[in-house]
Amino acid sequence: MKITHRPRRLRRTESLRNSLAETRCSLSQLVYPLFIQEENKDEEIRSMPGVTRWSEKQLFKVLENCLEKGIYSVAFFPKIPENQKDSTAKESLNPEGFIPRVIRESKKRFPELILYSDVALDPYSSDGHDGIVKNGEIVNDETVKLLTKMALLHAEAGVDFVAPSDMMDGRIGAIRSTLDENGFTQTGILSYAAKYASSFYGPFRDALDSAPRNGDKKTYQMDIRNVREAIREVELDLQEGADLVMVKPAGAYLDVIHQVKEISSVPVAAYQVSGEYSMIQIAAKHGLFSLEKAMEESILSIRRAGADLIFTYFALDLAKLWRE
């Protein structure tokens, strides 16, 4: 056969394929989400094989292990006791509360860690929503006032990035102004700019016991059918001062990641959420495919779509795999 172009020449050996790979991912691009609780016990999360909700005491050993394995970025997600929840989420503003205390101690012990803190009311709310509920409506402006105070509290504790995940209108601008006015000009904002009302969050809500008590989150999280809306949300958050923007979930929204990457002037993060993680784990346990190959392929696809940072529960597994 007279064939001038033979693309297979470039796939002939593993060394050649590695040298020409278009998409690469390093441990520095991974953020490890950690579920934590004040209770003095560690609990495996039934719906997320291989994931544990850590006690405060054990957390610092986990952070030390992360650094040893090459994972320098972590995000904290707390489970709050029922007796500390109410309709105003007042525990979220307790300066001596669990999260501010953990942030302070983590930065004291491991100053090289990059810490992200979730800014949303659902873990603290007896209603299980990301905002204040009044007459069955999640009210925007009153919620933003609380989120702004919460973000300032986390900045005072020493977090590197506050990460508003609530999808309220105008919260990025309000948080940026408040941080700057109080001298926290170096505290970054990772905005969950395009967070969809996805069915893939189930195991996460199981881990934190933060599911809505009534209704759903579709009046503030994005419609799963929309892309232009995501672009608008990102553009607004960029105008308001976001340092990083997030697309969530990741695997079912690769097209959104790609389009956001095309228009964003700041780095783009993507969250491989609990449902995506659990599907891969459970399918691998049933022998449908190799866990190692599937988790690596899933991460590389998110990078290929354009994500600069990836939040993933596979972070430590990938650290082990890639180092081997």
C-alpha positions as CSV (number, residue, x, y, z in Angstrom):
1,M,0.0,0.0,0.0
2,K,1.2,3.5,-0.9
3,I,0.3,5.4,2.3
4,T,2.1,8.7,2.9
5,H,0.7,9.4,6.3
6,R,0.9,6.7,8.9
7,P,-0.2,8.1,12.3
8,R,0.5,4.7,13.9
9,R,4.2,5.4,13.5
10,L,3.8,7.8,16.5
11,R,2.1,5.1,18.6
12,R,4.7,2.3,18.0
13,T,6.2,2.0,21.5
14,E,5.2,3.1,25.1
15,S,8.2,5.4,25.3
16,L,7.2,7.1,22.1
17,R,3.6,7.5,23.2
18,N,4.7,9.0,26.5
19,S,7.0,11.5,24.8
20,L,4.3,12.7,22.5
21,A,1.3,12.7,24.9
22,E,-0.7,15.9,24.5
23,T,-2.4,15.8,27.9
24,R,-0.4,15.4,31.2
25,C,-1.5,15.6,34.8
26,S,0.7,16.1,37.9
27,L,0.0,15.7,41.6
28,S,0.3,19.5,41.9
29,Q,-2.9,19.8,39.9
30,L,-5.0,17.6,42.3
31,V,-7.0,18.8,45.3
32,Y,-8.0,16.2,47.8
33,P,-11.4,16.7,49.4
34,L,-11.5,15.6,53.0
35,F,-14.6,14.9,55.1
36,I,-14.0,15.7,58.7
37,Q,-16.0,15.7,62.0
38,E,-15.5,16.8,65.5
39,E,-16.4,13.4,67.0
40,N,-13.4,11.4,68.2
41,K,-13.9,8.6,65.8
42,D,-13.2,7.8,62.1
43,E,-16.1,6.5,60.0
44,E,-16.0,4.8,56.7
45,I,-18.6,6.2,54.3
46,R,-20.8,3.4,53.1
47,S,-21.7,5.0,49.7
48,M,-18.1,6.0,48.9
49,P,-15.8,2.9,49.0
50,G,-12.4,3.8,50.3
51,V,-13.4,7.2,51.7
52,T,-13.4,8.0,55.4
53,R,-14.9,10.8,57.5
54,W,-11.9,11.7,59.7
55,S,-11.9,12.8,63.3
56,E,-10.0,16.0,64.2
57,K,-7.3,13.9,65.9
58,Q,-6.7,11.7,62.8
59,L,-7.0,14.5,60.3
60,F,-3.4,15.8,61.0
61,K,-2.0,12.4,60.3
62,V,-3.9,12.3,57.1
63,L,-2.5,15.8,56.1
64,E,1.0,14.6,56.9
65,N,0.5,11.6,54.7
66,C,-0.8,13.8,51.9
67,L,2.4,15.9,52.0
68,E,4.6,12.7,52.0
69,K,2.7,11.4,49.0
70,G,3.0,14.8,47.1
71,I,-0.5,16.1,47.6
72,Y,-0.2,19.7,48.7
73,S,-3.8,20.9,48.2
74,V,-6.8,19.8,50.3
75,A,-10.4,21.0,50.8
76,F,-12.3,20.6,54.1
77,F,-15.9,19.5,54.3
78,P,-17.3,19.2,57.8
79,K,-20.1,17.1,59.2
80,I,-21.8,19.2,61.9
81,P,-23.7,17.6,64.8
82,E,-27.5,17.9,64.6
83,N,-27.7,19.8,67.9
84,Q,-25.5,22.6,66.3
85,K,-27.8,23.0,63.3
86,D,-30.6,25.6,63.1
87,S,-32.6,27.5,60.5
88,T,-30.1,30.4,60.5
89,A,-26.9,28.3,60.3
90,K,-25.5,30.3,63.2
91,E,-22.7,27.8,63.9
92,S,-21.1,28.7,60.6
93,L,-20.2,32.0,62.2
94,N,-18.7,30.7,65.4
95,P,-15.1,31.9,65.5
96,E,-14.2,29.0,67.9
97,G,-16.1,26.5,65.8
98,F,-14.8,23.3,64.3
99,I,-13.7,24.6,60.9
100,P,-11.9,27.8,62.0
101,R,-10.1,25.8,64.6
102,V,-9.1,23.1,62.2
103,I,-7.9,25.6,59.6
104,R,-5.7,27.4,62.3
105,E,-4.2,24.2,63.5
106,S,-3.6,22.8,60.0
107,K,-1.8,25.9,58.9
108,K,0.3,26.0,62.1
109,R,1.4,22.4,61.6
110,F,1.7,22.4,57.8
111,P,2.2,25.9,56.5
112,E,3.1,24.6,53.0
113,L,-0.4,23.1,52.6
114,I,-2.8,24.9,50.3
115,L,-6.2,24.9,52.1
116,Y,-9.6,25.4,50.5
117,S,-12.6,25.9,52.7
118,D,-16.2,25.3,51.7
119,V,-18.4,28.4,52.1
120,A,-22.0,27.3,52.1
121,L,-24.7,27.0,54.8
122,D,-26.0,23.4,54.1
123,P,-23.8,21.6,56.6
124,Y,-24.9,24.0,59.3
125,S,-28.6,24.4,58.3
126,S,-31.4,22.4,59.8
127,D,-33.1,22.9,56.4
128,G,-30.1,21.3,54.5
129,H,-30.0,24.1,51.9
130,D,-27.1,26.3,50.9
131,G,-29.1,29.4,51.8
132,I,-31.6,30.8,54.4
133,V,-35.1,29.4,53.8
134,K,-38.1,31.8,54.3
135,N,-41.6,30.7,53.4
136,G,-40.3,27.9,51.3
137,E,-37.9,30.2,49.3
138,I,-34.1,30.2,49.5
139,V,-33.5,33.9,49.9
140,N,-30.5,35.4,48.1
141,D,-29.4,38.6,49.7
142,E,-29.7,37.6,53.3
143,T,-27.8,34.5,52.5
144,V,-25.0,36.5,50.9
145,K,-24.6,38.5,54.0
146,L,-24.0,35.3,56.0
147,L,-21.7,33.8,53.5
148,T,-19.6,37.0,53.5
149,K,-19.2,36.8,57.3
150,M,-18.4,33.1,57.0
151,A,-15.7,33.7,54.4
152,L,-14.1,36.4,56.5
153,L,-14.0,34.0,59.5
154,H,-12.2,31.4,57.4
155,A,-9.7,34.0,56.1
156,E,-9.0,35.2,59.7
157,A,-8.3,31.5,60.5
158,G,-5.7,31.4,57.7
159,V,-7.3,29.5,54.8
160,D,-5.6,30.1,51.4
161,F,-8.9,30.0,49.4
162,V,-12.5,30.4,50.4
163,A,-14.7,28.4,48.1
164,P,-18.3,29.6,47.9
165,S,-20.3,26.6,46.6
166,D,-23.8,28.1,47.2
167,M,-24.6,29.6,43.7
168,M,-26.2,32.7,45.2
169,D,-26.1,35.8,43.0
170,G,-23.5,38.5,43.8
171,R,-21.7,36.6,46.5
172,I,-18.3,36.7,44.9
173,G,-18.3,40.5,44.7
174,A,-19.5,40.8,48.3
175,I,-16.9,38.4,49.6
176,R,-14.1,40.1,47.7
177,S,-15.0,43.5,49.0
178,T,-15.2,42.3,52.6
179,L,-11.9,40.4,52.5
180,D,-10.2,43.4,51.0
181,E,-11.7,45.9,53.4
182,N,-10.4,43.7,56.3
183,G,-6.9,43.4,55.0
184,F,-7.2,39.9,53.5
185,T,-6.1,40.9,50.0
186,Q,-4.0,37.7,49.7
187,T,-6.9,35.3,50.5
188,G,-8.1,33.8,47.2
189,I,-11.6,33.0,46.1
190,L,-12.4,29.8,44.3
191,S,-15.9,30.3,42.9
192,Y,-18.1,27.3,42.2
193,A,-19.2,29.3,39.2
194,A,-21.0,26.6,37.2
195,K,-22.4,24.2,39.8
196,Y,-25.2,22.1,38.3
197,A,-28.2,20.6,40.1
198,S,-26.8,17.2,39.6
199,S,-27.9,13.7,40.6
200,F,-24.3,12.8,41.2
201,Y,-24.1,14.5,44.6
202,G,-25.9,11.7,46.5
203,P,-22.9,10.1,48.3
204,F,-21.5,13.5,49.3
205,R,-24.8,14.4,51.0
206,D,-24.7,11.0,52.7
207,A,-21.2,11.8,54.0
208,L,-22.2,15.1,55.5
209,D,-25.8,14.4,56.3
210,S,-26.6,17.6,54.4
211,A,-29.4,16.7,52.0
212,P,-32.3,19.2,51.8
213,R,-35.1,18.4,54.3
214,N,-37.6,19.8,51.8
215,G,-37.6,20.5,48.1
216,D,-34.5,20.5,46.0
217,K,-31.7,22.9,45.0
218,K,-32.9,23.7,41.4
219,T,-33.7,27.4,42.2
220,Y,-30.1,28.2,42.8
221,Q,-27.9,25.4,41.3
222,M,-27.8,25.3,37.5
223,D,-30.1,23.6,35.1
224,I,-28.3,20.5,33.7
225,R,-29.6,21.3,30.2
226,N,-27.8,24.6,29.9
227,V,-24.3,25.7,28.7
228,R,-24.7,29.4,27.8
229,E,-26.0,29.9,31.4
230,A,-22.7,28.5,32.7
231,I,-20.7,31.0,30.6
232,R,-22.8,33.8,31.9
233,E,-22.3,32.7,35.5
234,V,-18.5,32.4,35.0
235,E,-18.3,35.8,33.4
236,L,-20.2,37.4,36.2
237,D,-17.9,35.8,38.8
238,L,-14.8,36.9,36.9
239,Q,-16.2,40.5,36.9
240,E,-16.8,40.2,40.7
241,G,-13.2,39.1,41.4
242,A,-13.0,35.3,41.4
243,D,-9.4,34.1,41.4
244,L,-10.4,30.6,40.2
245,V,-13.6,29.3,38.7
246,M,-15.1,25.8,39.2
247,V,-17.3,23.5,37.0
248,K,-19.1,20.9,39.0
249,P,-19.6,18.0,38.3
250,A,-16.8,17.1,36.0
251,G,-17.2,13.9,34.1
252,A,-20.7,14.5,32.7
253,Y,-19.8,18.2,31.9
254,L,-16.6,18.0,29.9
255,D,-18.2,20.2,27.2
256,V,-18.9,22.8,29.9
257,I,-15.3,22.7,31.2
258,H,-14.0,23.1,27.6
259,Q,-16.2,26.1,26.9
260,V,-15.4,27.8,30.2
261,K,-11.7,27.3,29.6
262,E,-12.1,29.1,26.3
263,I,-13.4,32.3,27.9
264,S,-11.9,32.3,31.4
265,S,-9.0,34.6,32.2
266,V,-8.2,32.7,35.4
267,P,-7.5,29.0,36.0
268,V,-10.4,26.6,35.8
269,A,-11.1,23.9,38.4
270,A,-13.4,20.9,38.0
271,Y,-14.8,18.6,40.7
272,Q,-15.0,14.9,40.1
273,V,-17.9,14.5,42.5
274,S,-18.8,11.7,44.9
275,G,-21.2,10.0,42.5
276,E,-18.6,9.9,39.7
277,Y,-16.1,8.5,42.2
278,S,-18.4,5.8,43.6
279,M,-19.5,4.6,40.1
280,I,-15.9,3.9,39.2
281,Q,-15.2,2.2,42.5
282,I,-18.3,0.0,42.5
283,A,-17.9,-1.0,38.8
284,A,-14.3,-1.9,39.4
285,K,-15.2,-4.0,42.4
286,H,-17.6,-5.9,40.2
287,G,-14.8,-6.6,37.8
288,L,-16.1,-4.5,34.9
289,F,-12.7,-2.8,34.4
290,S,-9.4,-2.0,36.1
291,L,-9.8,0.6,38.9
292,E,-6.3,2.0,38.2
293,K,-6.9,2.4,34.5
294,A,-10.4,3.8,34.9
295,M,-9.5,6.4,37.5
296,E,-6.5,7.6,35.5
297,E,-8.6,7.8,32.3
298,S,-11.3,9.7,34.1
299,I,-8.8,12.3,35.4
300,L,-7.0,12.7,32.1
301,S,-10.3,13.3,30.3
302,I,-11.1,16.2,32.7
303,R,-7.6,17.6,32.1
304,R,-8.0,17.1,28.3
305,A,-11.3,19.1,28.5
306,G,-9.3,22.0,30.0
307,A,-9.3,21.8,33.8
308,D,-6.2,23.3,35.4
309,L,-7.1,21.9,38.9
310,I,-9.1,18.7,39.7
311,F,-10.8,18.0,43.0
312,T,-10.9,14.2,43.3
313,Y,-11.2,11.6,46.0
314,F,-8.7,9.5,43.9
315,A,-5.9,11.9,44.8
316,L,-3.9,9.6,47.1
317,D,-4.6,6.6,44.9
318,L,-3.2,8.5,41.9
319,A,-0.2,9.6,43.9
320,K,0.6,6.0,44.7
321,L,0.0,4.9,41.1
322,W,2.0,7.6,39.4
323,R,4.9,7.2,41.8
324,E,5.1,3.5,41.2
